[in-house]
């Protein structure tokens, strides 16, 4: 299944926001609109986006401050769309972490072209990182992120460590005891069913979302990640 790229539109003028949403959805993107900075930051902290279209003049927090705060928690591409066309503002936006700056009013074809460039660059950067791969799943080790096609998952630290261990040993059947020792440590004291619990967590987040199985149960023995 081809999952659409998700775009967050941060725009206080509802007419412009709706126009952008309709245009982007027509081009095949999945769009969410936020009309102020606080709600946008909350949304970014809780959800995944492949690109952010960011206005500067917002009612609560200005777009430059939002750009800076986004960069503290995410490398998601940011394209600033603003009526402010002075060089100082453009330079400030780019220095604070924006990937591109487009002045309003703009041509839709130019906007789409810039979006495609940013998404291609982001995809290329991900492939150049330190990663593990299992089937169509990629684990980015430096930022504890999992990607399946265009879908990106953020796991907890222990979920990621477990999945990475299974993928490093893909096609090898691993006992629960061995997994427990390698992922939780020899001195772990706690529920011995913790491996089963965390495998369920991973499956519920990834396997059930994409409709594909990556971790297989070997009854009476343990688990294997099959390539």
C-alpha positions as CSV (number, residue, x, y, z in Angstrom):
1,X,0.0,0.0,0.0
2,X,1.4,3.4,-1.0
3,X,1.0,5.8,1.9
4,X,0.5,9.5,1.1
5,X,3.0,12.1,2.3
6,X,1.5,14.0,5.2
7,X,1.7,17.8,5.1
8,X,1.0,20.2,8.1
9,X,-0.3,23.6,7.0
10,X,0.2,26.3,9.6
11,X,-1.8,29.3,8.4
12,X,-4.1,31.6,10.3
13,X,-6.0,32.9,7.3
14,X,-8.6,30.2,6.8
15,X,-9.3,31.0,3.2
16,X,-5.6,30.5,2.3
17,X,-5.3,27.4,4.4
18,X,-8.3,25.8,2.8
19,X,-7.0,26.7,-0.7
20,X,-3.6,25.0,0.1
21,X,-5.3,22.0,1.5
22,X,-7.5,21.5,-1.6
23,X,-4.6,22.0,-4.0
24,X,-2.3,19.6,-2.1
25,X,-4.9,17.0,-1.7
26,X,-5.6,17.2,-5.4
27,X,-1.9,16.4,-5.9
28,X,-2.1,13.4,-3.7
29,X,-1.0,14.7,-0.3
30,X,-2.7,14.1,3.0
31,X,-3.1,17.5,4.7
32,X,-3.8,18.8,8.2
33,X,-4.4,22.5,9.0
34,X,-3.6,24.4,12.2
35,X,-4.5,28.1,12.5
36,X,-2.2,29.1,15.3
37,X,1.3,28.3,16.6
38,X,0.4,26.6,19.9
39,X,-1.9,24.1,18.3
40,X,0.7,23.5,15.6
41,X,3.5,22.7,18.0
42,X,1.2,20.4,20.0
43,X,0.3,18.6,16.8
44,X,3.9,18.3,15.7
45,X,4.8,16.8,19.1
46,X,2.2,14.1,18.8
47,X,2.0,13.3,15.1
48,X,4.2,12.6,12.1
49,X,4.5,14.8,9.1
50,X,6.7,14.6,6.0
51,X,6.6,18.4,5.4
52,X,5.4,21.6,7.2
53,X,4.1,24.7,5.3
54,X,4.6,27.5,7.8
55,X,3.3,31.1,7.8
56,X,5.2,33.7,9.7
57,X,2.5,36.1,10.8
58,X,0.4,34.1,13.2
59,X,-1.9,35.3,16.1
60,X,0.0,33.8,19.0
61,X,3.5,32.7,18.3
62,X,5.3,34.0,15.2
63,X,6.4,31.5,12.6
64,X,10.1,32.2,13.1
65,X,9.8,31.1,16.7
66,X,7.8,28.1,15.7
67,X,10.5,27.2,13.2
68,X,13.2,27.3,15.9
69,X,11.1,25.2,18.3
70,X,10.4,22.6,15.6
71,X,14.1,22.2,14.9
72,X,14.7,21.4,18.5
73,X,12.6,18.2,18.2
74,X,12.4,17.3,14.5
75,X,14.3,17.4,11.2
76,X,11.0,17.5,9.2
77,X,11.4,19.8,6.1
78,X,9.9,23.3,6.7
79,X,8.8,25.5,3.8
80,X,7.9,29.0,4.9
81,X,5.1,30.7,3.0
82,X,4.9,34.4,3.9
83,X,3.9,37.8,2.5
84,X,7.0,39.2,4.1
85,X,9.5,39.5,1.3
86,X,12.3,41.5,2.9
87,X,15.8,39.9,2.9
88,X,16.2,40.1,6.7
89,X,13.1,37.9,7.3
90,X,14.1,35.4,4.7
91,X,17.6,35.0,6.0
92,X,16.3,34.7,9.6
93,X,13.9,32.0,8.6
94,X,16.6,30.0,6.8
95,X,19.1,30.5,9.6
96,X,16.5,29.2,12.2
97,X,16.1,26.0,10.3
98,X,13.7,26.5,7.4
99,X,14.6,24.5,4.3
100,X,13.0,26.9,1.9
101,X,11.1,30.2,1.7
102,X,8.4,31.2,-0.8
103,X,6.8,34.6,-0.9
104,X,3.0,35.1,-1.2
105,X,1.4,35.3,-3.6
106,X,3.0,32.3,-5.2
107,X,2.3,30.1,-8.2
108,X,0.9,26.6,-7.3
109,X,3.2,24.9,-9.8
110,X,6.3,26.5,-8.2
111,X,5.0,25.5,-4.7
112,X,4.5,21.8,-5.8
113,X,8.0,21.8,-7.4
114,X,9.6,23.0,-4.2
115,X,7.7,20.5,-2.1
116,X,8.9,17.7,-4.4
117,X,12.5,18.8,-4.1
118,X,12.3,18.9,-0.3
119,X,10.7,15.5,-0.1
120,X,13.2,13.9,-2.4
121,X,16.1,15.4,-0.4
122,X,14.7,14.2,2.8
123,X,14.3,10.7,1.4
124,X,17.9,10.7,0.1
125,X,19.2,11.9,3.5
126,X,17.4,9.0,5.3
127,X,18.9,6.4,3.0
128,X,22.4,7.8,3.7
129,X,22.1,7.4,7.5
130,X,23.2,4.5,9.7
131,X,20.4,2.0,9.3
132,X,19.2,-1.6,9.4
133,X,16.7,-3.1,6.9
134,X,14.2,-5.9,7.1
135,X,12.0,-6.4,4.1
136,X,10.6,-2.9,3.3
137,X,11.3,-1.7,6.9
138,X,14.2,0.6,7.6
139,X,15.5,1.3,11.1
140,X,17.4,4.6,11.4
141,X,19.8,3.9,14.3
142,X,20.9,7.4,15.0
143,X,17.4,8.8,15.7
144,X,15.5,5.7,16.8
145,X,13.0,6.0,13.9
146,X,11.4,3.2,11.8
147,X,10.2,3.7,8.3
148,X,8.0,1.4,6.2
149,X,7.5,2.8,2.7
150,X,6.3,6.4,3.4
151,X,5.1,5.6,6.9
152,X,7.3,6.7,9.8
153,X,7.0,5.2,13.4
154,X,8.6,6.6,16.6
155,X,9.1,3.7,19.1
156,X,10.0,3.9,22.7
157,X,13.7,3.3,23.6
158,X,13.1,-0.3,24.6
159,X,10.8,-1.1,21.7
160,X,13.4,0.2,19.3
161,X,16.3,-1.7,21.0
162,X,14.3,-5.0,20.8
163,X,13.3,-4.5,17.2
164,X,16.9,-3.6,16.3
165,X,18.2,-6.7,18.0
166,X,15.8,-8.9,16.2
167,X,16.6,-7.3,12.8
168,X,20.4,-7.5,13.4
169,X,19.8,-11.3,13.9
170,X,17.2,-11.6,11.2
171,X,16.3,-15.2,10.0
172,X,17.8,-16.5,13.3
173,X,15.4,-18.0,15.8
174,X,16.1,-16.3,19.2
175,X,14.9,-17.7,22.5
176,X,13.1,-15.5,25.0
177,X,15.9,-15.9,27.5
178,X,18.5,-14.8,25.0
179,X,16.5,-11.8,24.0
180,X,15.9,-10.9,27.6
181,X,19.7,-11.1,28.4
182,X,20.8,-9.1,25.3
183,X,18.1,-6.4,25.4
184,X,17.2,-6.1,29.1
185,X,20.5,-7.3,30.5
186,X,21.8,-10.2,32.6
187,X,20.8,-8.6,35.8
188,X,17.2,-7.9,34.8
189,X,14.7,-8.6,37.5
190,X,11.1,-8.5,36.5
191,X,8.3,-10.1,34.6
192,X,9.7,-12.8,32.3
193,X,6.9,-12.2,29.9
194,X,8.2,-8.8,29.1
195,X,9.6,-9.9,25.8
196,X,6.1,-11.1,24.7
197,X,4.6,-7.8,25.8
198,X,7.1,-5.7,23.9
199,X,6.7,-7.8,20.7
200,X,3.0,-7.2,21.0
201,X,3.6,-3.4,21.3
202,X,5.8,-3.4,18.1
203,X,3.3,-5.5,16.2
204,X,0.4,-3.2,17.2
205,X,2.3,-0.1,16.1
206,X,3.9,-1.4,12.9
207,X,2.6,-4.7,11.6
208,X,-1.1,-4.0,12.2
209,X,-0.7,-0.5,10.7
210,X,0.9,-1.5,7.4
211,X,-0.7,-4.9,7.1
212,X,2.5,-6.9,6.9
213,X,4.2,-9.3,9.3
214,X,7.9,-8.9,10.3
215,X,8.3,-10.7,13.6
216,X,7.2,-14.4,13.8
217,X,6.6,-16.5,16.9
218,X,8.3,-19.8,17.1
219,X,6.0,-21.7,19.5
220,X,7.8,-22.9,22.6
221,X,11.1,-21.3,21.6
222,X,11.0,-17.5,20.9
223,X,10.9,-15.1,18.0
224,X,12.5,-14.6,14.6
225,X,12.5,-11.5,12.3
226,X,12.1,-12.9,8.8
227,X,13.5,-11.1,5.7
